[in-house]
Amino acid sequence: MMRIISLTILAFLGLPCVAAASPAPITGQWFTEFDRAVVRIVACGGSMCGTLIGPGPGTPKGAPPPLDRYNQNPALRARSVIGLTLLSDAKPDGDQWRGTIYSPDDGRAFAATFKAESTGTLRVKGCWGIICRTQHWKPTR
């Protein structure tokens, strides 16, 4: 009996370990909620980062470029949000990416998760303490 138990344990230990799920890629260009802006997400070093590269189709025609007017630093409030890094230091965490997102709507950075959904959208969830908000970004293709 002891021999059977020993062989069972040895067989179990010989099984390959199952790798943890790695997140689906989030690189590409995405329309933010309500198609207000286009964000390009690329690999930067060992993480992902995303830059606001232009207005989206949901922005009124002829509208002036939006400014970073709610930035916590008054010296930065006159800069355009076009070209700002919104998503930074996103690294794999199970089946999603975890990093930081900057919101020009209120001038704050939030802890965030990013996950490519099976529907083709990107789930973006930013949290400030226990208060969270989720958006679903669409690919620009």
C-alpha positions in Angstrom: 0.0 0.0 0.0 2.8 2.4 0.9 4.4 1.7 -2.5 1.2 2.7 -4.3 1.0 5.9 -2.4 4.6 6.7 -3.1 4.2 6.0 -6.8 1.0 8.2 -6.9 2.9 11.1 -5.2 5.8 10.8 -7.6 3.5 10.7 -10.6 1.7 13.8 -9.4 4.9 15.6 -8.9 6.0 14.7 -12.4 3.0 16.5 -14.0 3.9 19.8 -15.7 2.8 22.8 -13.8 -0.1 24.8 -15.3 1.0 28.3 -16.1 -1.0 31.2 -14.7 -3.3 32.8 -17.3 -1.6 35.7 -19.1 -3.6 38.6 -20.1 -4.8 39.1 -23.7 -2.9 41.9 -25.5 -4.3 45.4 -25.2 -2.1 47.1 -27.7 -3.8 49.1 -30.5 -5.9 52.2 -30.9 -9.1 52.6 -28.9 -12.0 55.0 -28.8 -12.7 56.1 -25.2 -16.2 56.1 -23.8 -18.7 58.0 -26.0 -16.0 58.1 -28.8 -14.6 61.3 -27.3 -10.9 60.5 -27.9 -8.5 58.0 -29.4 -5.9 56.3 -27.2 -2.9 54.4 -28.6 -1.6 51.6 -26.3 1.9 50.3 -26.9 4.5 48.3 -25.1 7.0 50.6 -23.3 9.7 48.7 -21.6 8.3 45.9 -19.5 4.8 47.4 -19.3 2.1 49.0 -21.4 1.4 52.7 -21.8 -1.3 54.6 -23.6 -1.3 58.1 -25.1 -4.2 60.2 -26.1 -3.5 60.8 -29.8 -6.5 62.8 -30.9 -10.2 63.5 -30.6 -12.7 60.8 -31.5 -15.8 61.0 -33.7 -17.9 61.9 -30.6 -16.1 65.3 -30.3 -18.0 68.2 -31.9 -16.6 69.4 -35.2 -14.5 72.5 -34.9 -14.2 72.2 -31.1 -10.9 73.6 -29.8 -8.3 71.1 -28.5 -9.2 70.2 -25.0 -6.9 71.4 -22.3 -5.7 69.7 -19.1 -7.6 72.4 -17.1 -8.3 70.2 -14.0 -4.7 69.1 -13.5 -3.7 69.3 -9.8 -0.7 71.4 -10.9 -1.9 74.8 -12.0 1.2 75.3 -14.3 0.0 72.3 -16.4 -3.7 73.4 -16.9 -3.0 75.3 -20.2 -1.5 72.2 -21.9 -3.4 70.2 -24.5 -4.5 66.8 -23.5 -3.5 65.6 -27.0 -0.2 63.8 -26.5 -0.7 63.1 -22.8 0.1 59.7 -21.4 -3.1 58.5 -19.9 -2.3 54.9 -19.2 1.1 54.1 -17.5 3.0 51.2 -16.0 0.4 48.6 -16.8 1.8 45.1 -16.1 0.2 41.6 -16.3 -1.8 40.6 -13.3 -3.6 37.2 -13.9 -5.9 37.6 -16.9 -5.7 41.5 -17.0 -3.3 44.4 -16.8 -2.9 46.5 -13.8 -1.5 50.1 -13.8 -2.5 53.7 -13.5 -4.8 55.9 -15.6 -4.9 59.7 -15.6 -8.3 61.3 -16.1 -8.2 64.8 -17.7 -11.9 65.1 -16.7 -10.8 65.7 -13.1 -7.0 65.9 -13.2 -6.4 62.8 -11.0 -4.6 59.5 -11.5 -6.3 56.3 -10.5 -5.2 52.7 -9.9 -6.7 50.8 -12.9 -7.1 47.5 -14.5 -7.4 46.9 -18.3 -8.8 43.7 -19.9 -9.4 42.8 -23.5 -12.9 41.3 -23.5 -14.2 38.5 -25.8 -16.5 41.1 -27.3 -13.5 43.0 -28.8 -13.8 45.9 -26.3 -11.3 47.0 -23.7 -12.6 47.1 -20.2 -11.0 50.0 -18.3 -11.7 50.1 -14.6 -10.3 52.9 -12.5 -10.6 53.1 -8.7 -10.1 55.8 -6.2 -10.2 54.0 -2.8 -13.3 51.8 -2.9 -15.1 53.9 -5.5 -14.6 52.4 -9.0 -15.8 53.4 -12.5 -15.7 51.1 -15.5 -15.6 52.1 -19.2 -15.6 49.9 -22.3 -13.4 51.2 -25.1 -13.9 50.2 -28.7 -11.2 49.4 -31.2 -10.8 52.1 -33.9 -10.5 49.6 -36.7 
